[in-house]
Amino acid sequence: MLLNNTEGEKTPQVREKSGWYEDFKEFTTETTSHGIKYVFHAAYRWVRIVYLILYLMAVGYTMKIVIGSIVQYIEMETGTRIETLTLRQEEGMNQPAVTHPTVSLCPINTVSQSYLNKHEGLDQIMSAFRTFKPLIIDPSDPANVLKNNITKQHFNDINVTMDQWNKYKEMTYEEIIKHGKPRIGPMQCEHYIHKCHNENVLGDKWLQEEISLSGSCFRVNPEGALYTQAGDYGMLRLFMFADLADYSDVAKKDPQYGWIVTFHDNGTYSSTATSGFYMSPGNVYKADLSKIEEQNIGPPAGSCNPHHTTNAYGTYSENSCVAMCRDDYILEKCGCLQFTPPHPENVEEPDKYKKTCTLEQWLTCGQQAHKKFVDMFVDLEREGEPLCDCDKACKEIKYSATISSSQLSKYYAESKLPLLHMVNRQIAENEHRSLADLNMPGLPVNNNTYNLTTENVYENIMVLEVLFTSIQVSQIDEYVKFDFNGLIGNIGGQMGMLLGASAFTVIEFVHFLIKSCWRHCITKNSRRDTATVGYYRDDGI
């Protein structure tokens, strides 16, 4: 319909035909994107051509950035950042403090010579755990003839009779470690100037024992109940006696003697520690610690599983997962383990993890399965799926230690003679008093007293001082390098800088497409109102 033309008024320009090009040309004058209108409405052709080239280049580069940003967002790459946190004041405390780690001390002398002397031939059998190649037994041999022949052949080489073997073969490694452990371990524990067994420090539970591959280990501060300050004011001092006179012939073959010491969170155990520090008697060691908290993210970007919190080795970690994987492999092959993990109640079917191998089961099956597991685990070129599918822990607490050492003072060693003489008297009187009374893990199971002199006391004593250089904690956080906010910011920044566009520009363009499709496709044969000039006609949209 044409507008009536009255006198004195100009007749508006009317287009009977309108196409996509004309619509888009009109759209460029209305859109919030700057610059595109000059492609159609500049006064000179050469100006329009220049603007067209520049706009096409800007659009192309923007599309490249947008596609790259979307791909980067989909890949969800992660990174880590390190922050130093000042600890908050805990409830009930008048100043900030840091949680002291659990200190595990594992004697290199796993079985005392005095215990082996009472079990003739057992020391040779224990040596077999270190020197023998795994015995390969044919499970289809119902009479076990092959097993008996191999056992006899191997034990004849180390002067163990079959009668001795038959006597000990039903004993378990765990049983031997429990009853044959070294007679004395940590003897005193002090936090600053107070004894650890005082109620205001750690009380009777300052020390616990743990059976592991490393033998009978001692856990100081096992429940993580000790808070401490930085420097000497928060120092934990441990005094230990090695009892070298009772070192077994098996342990004497090692190039080092003393203890393996690890620092870890109270929820983990030395059984899963990948490494430790060798510490020998006759020395004073100082361990300067710093606490590290590691936070990882779960799916879809991260690889930690928030449902993995504990297992049979306490708090979940990659190391404890590998230990569980090893145990499951040995259980599948042999139906028993070398020792019971600390917390079998944390897993399904806990009873099967409590079944420990006899010496016969371990020597004829367990040792072979253990060696095969290790060979497969370290074989990086092995085909097939990973042997152990272990996710990272979502939260893990670690302690970094810097160790320094000095020769032990003979004067300090002499000052400990009265304490050792008291132990001698109690051994002679066969008084088995409690740990709380003695501030010791227990007395020898025999009446063999120590021949104490200033010299051999000096050779057997070791002192370990553990302290924090600072109560600040290093926190390592895993994060998504390019998250949704980064995606929106990157796309919006490129569009705004190169095209002068925004989110509303996109909405306008979508609106333009819908109206154009409606006018040219859906209502193509319908009557249009041509009286309205411009793009935004009243088409009902």
C-alpha positions in Angstrom: 0.0 0.0 0.0 1.3 3.5 -1.0 1.2 6.4 1.3 -1.0 9.3 0.3 1.0 12.2 -1.0 -0.2 15.5 0.4 0.8 18.8 -0.9 4.0 20.1 0.5 5.2 16.7 1.6 7.9 14.6 0.0 7.0 11.1 -1.0 9.0 8.6 0.9 11.2 6.2 -1.0 9.4 3.0 -1.6 11.0 -0.3 -2.7 8.6 -2.7 -4.2 11.3 -5.4 -4.2 13.6 -6.1 -1.3 16.2 -8.9 -1.1 18.7 -10.3 1.4 21.3 -7.9 0.2 19.1 -4.9 0.8 18.1 -6.2 4.3 21.7 -6.8 5.3 22.7 -3.3 4.0 20.0 -1.8 6.2 21.0 -4.0 9.1 24.5 -2.6 9.1 23.1 0.9 9.8 21.3 -0.4 12.9 23.7 -2.9 14.4 26.0 -2.1 17.4 29.0 -3.5 15.6 31.1 -0.5 14.5 32.7 -0.2 11.1 30.6 -2.6 9.1 28.3 0.2 7.9 31.1 1.9 6.0 31.4 -1.2 3.8 28.0 -0.2 2.3 27.5 3.5 3.1 30.9 5.1 2.7 31.0 8.0 0.2 33.7 6.6 -2.0 34.1 3.1 -3.5 37.8 2.8 -2.6 36.9 3.6 1.1 34.2 0.9 1.0 36.7 -1.6 -0.5 39.3 -0.8 2.2 36.7 -1.3 5.0 35.5 -4.5 3.4 39.1 -5.9 3.4 39.7 -4.8 7.0 36.4 -6.2 8.2 36.9 -9.6 6.5 40.4 -9.8 8.0 39.0 -9.0 11.5 36.2 -11.5 11.1 38.6 -14.2 10.0 41.1 -13.6 12.8 38.2 -13.5 15.4 36.9 -16.8 14.1 40.3 -18.3 14.5 40.5 -17.1 18.1 37.0 -18.2 18.9 37.6 -21.7 17.5 40.9 -22.0 19.3 39.3 -20.9 22.5 36.5 -23.4 22.3 39.0 -26.2 21.6 41.2 -25.1 24.5 38.1 -25.0 26.8 37.0 -28.5 25.7 40.5 -30.0 26.3 40.4 -28.5 29.9 44.2 -28.4 30.5 45.2 -28.0 34.1 48.1 -26.4 35.9 49.3 -25.8 39.4 49.9 -22.7 41.4 51.8 -22.4 44.7 50.6 -20.2 47.5 52.1 -19.5 50.9 49.4 -19.6 53.6 49.6 -18.2 57.1 47.9 -20.6 59.4 44.8 -19.5 61.3 44.5 -19.7 65.0 42.9 -23.0 66.0 40.1 -23.1 68.5 41.3 -23.3 72.1 44.8 -21.9 71.1 46.0 -18.4 71.8 48.2 -18.3 68.6 48.5 -20.0 65.3 50.3 -23.4 65.2 51.2 -26.1 62.7 50.3 -29.8 63.0 53.3 -31.9 63.7 53.8 -34.9 61.4 53.9 -38.5 62.4 57.5 -39.6 62.6 58.0 -43.3 61.6 61.2 -45.0 62.7 61.9 -48.4 61.1 64.9 -50.3 62.4 67.1 -51.8 59.7 67.6 -54.7 62.1 64.2 -56.3 61.6 64.8 -59.4 63.8 67.1 -59.5 66.8 69.9 -62.0 67.0 68.8 -63.0 70.5 65.5 -64.2 69.0 67.1 -66.0 66.1 69.5 -67.8 68.5 66.5 -69.4 70.2 65.3 -70.6 66.8 68.1 -72.6 65.2 68.1 -72.3 61.4 65.6 -69.4 61.3 68.3 -66.9 60.5 69.2 -68.9 57.3 65.5 -69.0 56.4 65.2 -65.2 56.9 68.2 -64.8 54.6 66.3 -66.8 52.0 63.8 -63.9 51.8 66.6 -61.7 50.5 68.8 -64.1 48.5 66.6 -66.8 46.9 65.2 -66.5 43.5 61.4 -67.2 43.6 60.6 -70.9 43.7 58.4 -71.9 40.7 55.9 -74.5 41.7 53.6 -76.4 39.3 50.1 -76.0 40.8 49.0 -79.1 38.9 51.3 -81.3 41.0 48.8 -82.8 43.5 51.5 -84.5 45.6 53.6 -81.4 45.9 56.6 -83.5 45.0 58.1 -80.8 42.9 57.7 -78.3 45.8 59.4 -80.6 48.3 62.3 -81.4 45.9 62.9 -77.7 45.1 62.7 -76.7 48.8 65.1 -79.4 49.9 67.5 -78.6 47.1 67.6 -74.9 47.9 67.8 -75.2 51.7 70.6 -77.8 51.5 72.7 -75.0 50.0 72.4 -72.9 53.2 72.7 -75.7 55.7 69.1 -75.8 56.8 67.8 -79.3 57.4 64.3 -80.4 56.3 63.5 -80.9 60.0 64.2 -77.3 60.7 62.2 -76.2 57.7 59.3 -78.3 58.7 59.5 -76.7 62.2 59.2 -73.1 60.9 57.4 -73.3 57.6 54.0 -72.7 59.3 55.2 -69.6 61.0 54.3 -66.2 59.4 56.5 -63.3 58.6 54.2 -61.1 60.7 54.6 -63.4 63.7 58.4 -63.4 63.5 58.5 -59.6 63.2 56.2 -59.1 66.2 58.1 -61.5 68.5 61.6 -61.0 67.1 61.7 -57.3 66.9 64.7 -55.4 68.3 64.6 -55.2 72.1 64.6 -51.4 72.4 63.6 -48.6 70.0 62.7 -45.0 70.9 63.4 -44.6 74.6 62.6 -40.9 75.2 60.5 -38.3 73.5 60.5 -34.6 74.4 58.5 -31.7 73.0 60.5 -28.6 73.7 61.2 -29.3 77.4 58.2 -31.6 78.2 58.1 -35.4 78.0 55.8 -36.6 75.2 54.0 -39.0 77.6 52.8 -36.1 79.7 49.1 -35.6 79.4 49.5 -32.0 78.3 51.6 -33.2 75.3 50.6 -36.6 73.8 49.9 -38.8 76.8 50.2 -42.6 76.7 49.5 -42.7 73.0 52.7 -41.0 72.0 54.0 -44.2 70.4 52.5 -47.0 68.3 53.9 -49.9 66.4 53.3 -50.8 62.7 54.3 -54.1 61.0 55.5 -53.4 57.5 57.9 -54.6 54.8 60.5 -52.7 56.7 59.9 -54.7 59.9 58.4 -53.4 63.2 58.3 -49.6 62.8 57.6 -47.1 65.6 55.1 -44.2 65.0 55.7 -41.1 67.1 52.7 -38.8 67.3 50.6 -41.5 65.6 47.3 -39.6 65.9 48.6 -36.2 64.8 47.5 -34.6 68.0 50.6 -32.5 68.5 50.6 -28.9 67.4 53.9 -27.0 67.4 55.5 -23.6 66.9 58.4 -22.7 64.5 62.0 -23.0 65.6 63.4 -24.7 68.8 60.3 -23.8 70.8 58.4 -26.4 68.9 61.2 -29.0 68.6 60.5 -32.7 69.1 63.6 -34.5 70.3 63.8 -38.3 70.1 66.4 -40.4 71.9 66.9 -43.9 70.6 69.1 -46.9 71.5 70.2 -49.2 68.6 71.4 -52.2 70.6 74.1 -53.1 68.1 75.1 -56.1 70.2 71.9 -57.7 69.2 72.1 -57.0 65.5 71.3 -60.1 63.5 73.7 -61.7 61.0 71.1 -61.0 58.3 71.1 -57.2 59.1 74.9 -57.1 59.3 75.0 -57.8 55.5 73.4 -54.3 54.8 75.8 -51.5 54.1 74.0 -49.2 56.6 72.7 -49.7 60.2 70.3 -47.8 62.4 66.9 -46.6 61.3 64.9 -45.5 58.2 63.0 -42.4 59.2 60.0 -40.9 57.4 57.9 -37.8 58.1 54.2 -38.0 57.0 50.6 -37.2 57.8 49.2 -39.3 60.6 46.6 -40.8 58.2 49.3 -42.5 56.2 51.9 -45.1 57.1 55.5 -45.9 56.4 54.3 -49.0 54.5 53.4 -46.7 51.6 56.4 -44.3 51.8 58.4 -44.2 48.6 61.6 -43.2 50.4 63.1 -42.3 53.8 66.2 -41.1 55.5 69.0 -43.4 56.8 70.0 -42.4 60.3 72.8 -44.2 62.2 73.7 -44.2 65.9 76.6 -42.1 67.2 75.0 -39.0 65.5 72.6 -36.2 66.2 70.2 -35.4 63.3 68.2 -32.2 62.8 65.3 -32.3 60.4 64.0 -28.9 59.3 60.4 -29.4 58.1 58.0 -27.5 55.9 54.4 -28.5 55.4 52.9 -28.8 51.9 49.2 -29.2 51.2 48.3 -30.4 47.7 44.8 -29.9 46.3 43.7 -31.6 43.1 40.4 -31.3 41.2 38.1 -34.0 40.1 36.4 -34.7 36.7 35.9 -33.6 34.1 39.1 -31.5 34.1 41.1 -33.3 36.9 42.0 -36.9 37.5 41.4 -37.2 41.2 38.4 -39.2 42.4 36.6 -37.5 45.3 35.1 -40.9 46.4 38.6 -42.2 47.0 39.3 -41.1 50.6 40.6 -44.2 52.5 41.8 -47.7 51.8 43.5 -50.5 53.8 46.6 -48.3 54.2 44.8 -45.3 55.7 44.3 -42.1 53.9 44.1 -42.5 50.1 47.1 -41.6 48.1 48.7 -42.8 44.9 51.3 -44.7 46.9 48.6 -46.4 49.1 46.7 -47.3 45.9 49.8 -49.0 44.5 50.2 -50.9 47.7 46.6 -52.1 47.5 47.1 -53.0 43.9 50.2 -55.1 44.9 48.3 -56.8 47.7 45.3 -57.6 45.4 47.7 -59.1 42.9 49.4 -61.3 45.5 46.1 -62.3 47.0 44.9 -63.4 43.6 48.0 -65.5 43.0 48.6 -66.9 46.5 45.6 -66.1 48.7 47.6 -64.5 51.4 49.8 -61.4 52.2 53.2 -60.9 53.8 51.6 -58.7 56.5 48.2 -57.3 57.4 47.7 -53.7 56.2 47.0 -51.2 59.0 43.3 -50.7 58.3 41.7 -53.7 56.5 38.3 -52.5 57.9 38.3 -49.7 55.3 37.8 -52.0 52.4 35.2 -54.6 51.3 36.0 -58.2 52.4 38.4 -57.1 55.1 39.0 -60.7 56.3 40.9 -61.7 53.2 43.5 -58.9 53.9 44.0 -60.3 57.4 45.3 -63.7 56.1 49.1 -63.6 56.2 51.4 -66.1 54.4 53.3 -68.7 56.2 57.0 -69.0 55.4 56.2 -71.8 53.1 53.5 -69.9 51.2 55.6 -66.9 50.9 58.8 -68.6 49.7 57.0 -70.8 47.2 54.4 -68.4 45.9 54.3 -64.9 47.6 57.8 -64.0 46.8 57.4 -65.0 43.2 54.2 -63.0 42.8 55.7 -60.0 44.5 58.7 -60.1 42.2 56.5 -60.5 39.1 54.3 -57.5 40.2 57.4 -55.3 40.6 58.8 -56.4 37.2 55.5 -55.6 35.5 55.0 -52.3 37.4 58.4 -50.9 36.4 58.1 -52.1 32.8 57.2 -48.9 31.0 57.0 -50.7 27.6 54.6 -53.4 28.7 51.6 -53.7 26.4 48.0 -53.6 27.6 46.3 -51.6 30.3 48.2 -50.1 33.3 48.8 -52.6 36.0 47.5 -50.2 38.6 44.9 -47.6 37.8 45.6 -45.1 40.5 44.1 -41.6 40.5 45.7 -38.7 42.3 44.4 -37.9 45.8 42.1 -34.9 45.9 43.9 -33.7 49.0 47.3 -34.8 50.2 49.5 -33.5 53.0 53.3 -33.9 52.6 56.3 -32.8 54.6 59.5 -31.7 53.0 62.6 -32.2 55.2 66.1 -30.8 55.1 68.5 -33.0 57.1 71.7 -32.0 58.8 73.8 -34.1 61.2 76.6 -33.8 63.7 78.6 -36.3 65.7 77.0 -37.2 69.1 78.5 -35.7 72.2 80.1 -38.3 74.5 79.0 -36.2 77.4 75.4 -36.5 76.3 75.8 -40.2 76.0 77.2 -40.5 79.5 74.2 -38.5 80.8 71.9 -41.3 79.5 73.7 -44.1 81.4 71.3 -43.8 84.5 68.3 -44.4 82.2 69.9 -47.4 80.6 71.0 -48.8 84.0 67.3 -48.5 85.1 66.4 -50.6 82.0 69.0 -53.1 83.0 67.6 -53.5 86.5 64.1 -54.0 85.2 65.4 -56.6 82.7 67.2 -58.5 85.5 64.1 -58.4 87.7 62.0 -59.4 84.7 59.6 -56.5 85.5 57.4 -55.9 82.4 55.9 -52.6 83.2 53.6 -50.6 81.0 54.6 -48.2 78.3 53.2 -45.3 80.3 55.3 -46.1 83.3 58.6 -46.5 81.4 58.1 -44.0 78.5 59.4 -46.9 76.3 57.8 -49.3 73.8 58.5 -52.3 76.1 61.2 -54.5 77.6 63.1 -57.4 76.2 61.4 -60.8 76.4 64.5 -62.4 78.0 66.7 -61.6 80.9 69.8 -60.6 78.8 71.1 -57.4 80.4 73.3 -54.9 78.6 77.0 -54.6 79.3 76.8 -50.8 79.6 79.9 -48.7 79.3 80.4 -45.1 78.2 81.9 -46.3 74.9 79.2 -48.7 73.8 76.4 -46.4 75.0 77.9 -43.7 72.7 78.0 -46.2 69.8 74.3 -47.1 70.3 72.6 -43.8 70.9 71.0 -41.6 68.2 69.2 -38.3 68.7 66.8 -36.9 66.2 65.5 -33.3 66.5 62.4 -32.4 64.4 61.3 -28.8 64.0 59.6 -26.4 61.6 61.4 -23.5 60.1 58.1 -21.6 59.7 54.5 -22.2 60.6 53.5 -21.0 57.1 52.2 -23.7 54.8 52.8 -24.1 51.1 49.6 -24.9 49.3 49.7 -26.4 45.8 46.4 -26.1 44.0 45.5 -27.7 40.7 43.3 -25.5 38.5 41.8 -25.4 35.1 43.9 -23.1 32.9 41.0 -22.1 30.7 37.6 -22.3 32.3 34.2 -21.0 31.2 34.9 -17.5 32.4 38.2 -17.5 30.5 36.3 -18.7 27.4 33.7 -15.9 27.6 36.4 -13.3 28.3 38.6 -14.3 25.5 35.8 -14.4 22.9 34.3 -11.1 24.2 37.6 -9.4 24.2 38.5 -10.4 20.6 35.0 -9.4 19.3 35.1 -6.1 21.1 38.6 -5.1 20.0 38.4 -6.2 16.4 34.7 -5.9 15.5 33.4 -3.5 18.1 30.8 -6.2 18.8 29.3 -7.5 22.0 26.8 -10.2 23.1 23.9 -7.9 22.0 25.5 -7.7 18.5 25.1 -11.5 18.3 21.5 -11.2 19.4 20.9 -8.5 16.9 22.4 -10.7 14.1 20.2 -13.7 15.1 17.2 -11.4 15.1 18.1 -10.2 11.6 18.4 -13.8 10.3 15.0 -14.7 11.8 13.2 -11.7 10.4 14.8 -12.1 7.0 13.9 -15.8 6.8 10.4 -15.0 7.9 10.0 -12.3 5.2 11.7 -14.1 2.3 11.0 -17.7 3.0 7.9 -18.2 5.1 5.8 -15.2 3.9 7.3 -15.1 0.4 4.0 -15.2 -1.4 2.1 -13.1 1.1 1.4 -9.4 0.7 3.9 -7.2 2.4 3.5 -3.7 3.7 6.0 -1.7 1.6 5.1 1.6 3.0 7.6 1.3 5.9 11.0 2.2 5.0 14.0 0.4 6.6 14.9 -2.9 8.0 12.7 -3.0 11.1 9.3 -3.4 9.5 6.4 -4.7 11.5 6.4 -8.3 10.3 5.0 -9.7 13.6 8.5 -10.6 14.8 
